[in-house]
């Protein structure tokens, strides 16, 4: 699954899951943190903050695949979802209302990544994608991604069936986990059901780590943070 499919597909799967389960998700208002230990969020201004210095490092596709989380890395009871091997999806035109967001999504979609998905006993799930790039490219992509989300607080897109819905981006308080961290919440209402996704994008050297949590009830951001920390630990081990 491509990064573009990963980012957009999470919202699609969450919407369908919530509709089928007839569960309304409580919308949680994001809030930006204070202090240098907090990550840049969608409501902040300026460049993504950077902590420390990391030599030019990245992973090969094979190393990134080995650094992916597995079920044993997650809380007890979580299971790994099988990789369907679905082809990359053309998302051109999905984000026309936000040209900067559309442009960066196209770049992410064209990049080669590896991903994994997991489901918890309560039905919530977490997805991970690792995107290994040259460090300067990773820095640029994260900066462009954060600026695009910051510039677009709302856009209208549609499901594969043609059903249109609005997506809203809000700040998500999150700690700095590596060289750079950017976090936000996406909210959408489809067929009267509200869906929330929390996303954290973490850069370690030339590796971008995408973590998305989606749930049928209020999202536990502490869990998103825990999973992101475990993901960064595995990336660090692979880099070393």
C-alpha positions in Angstrom: 0.0 0.0 0.0 1.4 3.4 -0.9 1.7 6.3 1.6 -1.0 8.2 -0.2 -3.3 5.2 0.1 -2.3 4.8 3.7 -3.2 8.4 4.6 -6.4 8.6 2.6 -7.4 4.9 2.9 -7.3 5.1 6.7 -10.2 7.6 6.6 -12.1 5.6 4.1 -11.8 2.4 6.1 -12.6 4.2 9.4 -15.8 5.7 7.8 -17.0 2.4 6.5 -16.2 0.6 9.8 -18.1 3.2 11.9 -21.1 3.2 9.6 -21.3 -0.6 9.7 -21.0 -0.7 13.5 -23.4 2.3 13.8 -21.1 3.9 16.3 -20.8 7.7 16.7 -17.3 8.8 17.6 -16.8 11.6 20.1 -15.0 14.5 18.5 -12.0 15.5 20.6 -10.7 19.1 20.2 -6.9 19.1 19.7 -4.7 21.4 21.7 -1.2 22.5 21.1 1.4 21.8 23.7 3.9 24.3 25.2 7.6 24.1 25.7 10.4 22.8 23.5 9.5 19.2 24.2 6.2 19.4 22.4 5.9 18.8 18.7 4.8 21.3 16.0 1.1 21.0 15.4 -1.3 22.2 12.8 -2.3 25.3 14.7 1.2 26.5 15.3 3.1 28.8 12.9 6.6 28.7 11.6 8.9 25.8 10.7 8.7 22.4 12.2 10.9 22.4 15.3 14.1 20.3 15.3 15.9 18.7 18.2 19.6 17.9 18.1 21.6 16.8 15.1 21.6 13.4 13.3 24.2 12.4 10.7 23.0 11.7 7.2 21.2 8.3 7.6 18.5 6.4 6.0 17.4 2.8 5.4 17.1 0.6 2.4 13.6 -0.7 1.5 14.7 -4.1 3.0 15.9 -2.6 6.2 12.7 -0.5 6.5 10.6 -3.6 6.1 12.6 -5.3 8.9 12.1 -2.2 11.1 8.3 -2.3 10.8 6.3 -3.0 14.0 5.0 -6.5 14.5 2.2 -7.7 16.7 4.6 -8.5 19.5 5.7 -4.9 19.6 2.1 -3.8 20.5 -0.1 -4.2 23.6 -1.3 -7.7 24.4 -4.2 -8.9 22.2 -3.3 -6.8 19.1 -3.1 -8.7 15.9 -1.5 -7.9 12.5 -3.7 -7.5 9.5 -2.6 -9.3 6.4 -1.1 -7.3 3.5 -3.7 -7.4 0.7 -1.1 -6.3 -1.9 -3.5 -3.8 -3.4 -2.1 -1.6 -6.2 -1.4 2.0 -5.6 -4.5 4.3 -5.9 -4.6 7.4 -8.1 -5.6 10.1 -5.7 -5.3 13.0 -8.2 -8.2 15.3 -7.9 -9.2 14.2 -4.4 -7.7 17.3 -2.8 -8.3 20.0 -5.4 -9.6 22.4 -2.8 -6.2 22.5 -1.1 -3.5 22.7 -3.9 -0.5 22.5 -1.5 -2.0 19.5 0.2 -2.7 17.8 -3.1 0.8 18.4 -4.3 2.5 16.9 -1.3 0.1 14.0 -1.3 1.0 13.2 -4.9 4.7 13.3 -3.9 4.0 10.9 -1.0 2.0 8.6 -3.2 4.8 8.3 -5.7 7.4 7.4 -3.0 8.1 3.8 -2.1 7.2 2.9 1.4 6.4 -0.1 3.6 3.5 -0.4 5.9 1.7 -2.5 8.5 -1.8 -2.5 10.1 -2.9 -3.8 13.5 -6.3 -4.3 15.2 -6.9 -4.1 18.9 -9.4 -6.3 20.8 -11.8 -3.4 21.1 -11.9 -2.9 17.3 -9.6 0.2 17.1 -6.6 0.0 14.9 -3.2 1.5 14.3 -1.4 1.7 11.0 2.3 2.4 10.4 4.2 3.4 7.3 7.9 3.9 6.9 9.2 6.1 4.1 13.0 5.9 3.7 14.5 8.9 1.8 17.7 10.9 1.7 17.7 13.0 4.8 17.4 16.3 3.0 14.4 14.9 1.1 12.8 13.7 4.3 13.3 17.1 5.9 11.7 18.8 2.8 8.8 16.4 2.6 7.9 16.8 6.3 8.2 20.6 6.1 5.9 20.7 3.0 3.5 18.2 4.5 3.1 20.2 7.8 2.8 23.5 5.9 0.1 22.0 3.6 -2.0 20.7 6.5 -1.6 24.1 8.3 -2.8 26.0 5.3 -5.8 23.7 4.8 -8.1 23.4 7.8 -10.9 21.9 5.7 -11.4 20.2 2.4 -14.1 18.2 0.7 -13.3 14.9 -0.9 -15.2 11.7 -1.6 -15.2 8.0 -1.1 -14.7 5.5 -4.0 -18.5 5.2 -4.2 -18.8 8.9 -4.9 -20.1 10.0 -1.5 -18.6 13.4 -0.7 -17.6 14.4 2.8 -15.7 17.2 4.6 -12.3 16.6 6.3 -11.2 19.0 9.1 -7.6 19.3 10.4 -7.0 20.3 14.0 -4.0 20.5 16.3 -2.8 17.5 18.3 -0.6 17.9 21.3 2.3 15.5 20.9 5.9 15.2 22.3 9.0 15.4 20.2 10.0 11.8 19.6 13.0 12.1 17.3 14.5 14.8 15.1 11.2 16.3 14.1 7.6 15.5 14.9 4.3 16.8 13.4 0.9 15.7 14.7 -2.7 16.5 13.9 -6.2 15.1 14.0 -8.5 14.6 11.0 -12.2 14.6 11.6 -15.0 13.7 9.1 -18.7 13.0 9.2 -20.0 10.4 6.7 -23.7 9.4 6.6 -24.2 11.2 10.0 -21.3 9.3 11.6 -18.3 11.2 12.9 -14.8 9.6 12.4 -11.6 10.8 14.0 -8.0 9.9 13.1 -4.9 10.9 14.9 -1.7 11.0 12.9 1.9 11.5 14.0 4.7 12.0 11.5 8.1 11.5 12.9 11.4 12.0 11.2 14.6 10.2 12.3 17.4 11.0 9.9 16.1 10.2 6.4 13.2 8.0 7.6 9.7 9.3 7.9 7.5 7.3 10.3 3.7 7.7 9.8 1.5 6.5 12.7 -2.3 6.7 12.4 -4.8 5.6 15.0 -8.5 5.3 14.2 -11.2 4.1 16.6 -15.0 3.6 16.9 -14.9 5.6 20.1 -12.8 8.3 21.6 -9.2 8.0 20.5 -6.5 7.4 23.1 -3.7 9.7 22.0 -1.4 8.2 24.7 -1.6 4.9 22.7 -0.7 6.7 19.5 2.3 8.1 21.3 3.3 4.8 22.8 3.1 3.1 19.4 5.1 5.9 17.8 7.8 5.6 20.4 8.1 1.9 19.8 8.3 2.5 16.0 11.1 5.1 16.4 13.0 2.7 18.7 12.9 0.0 15.9 14.0 2.6 13.3 16.9 3.7 15.6 18.0 0.1 16.0 17.9 -0.4 12.2 19.9 2.8 11.6 22.5 1.7 14.2 
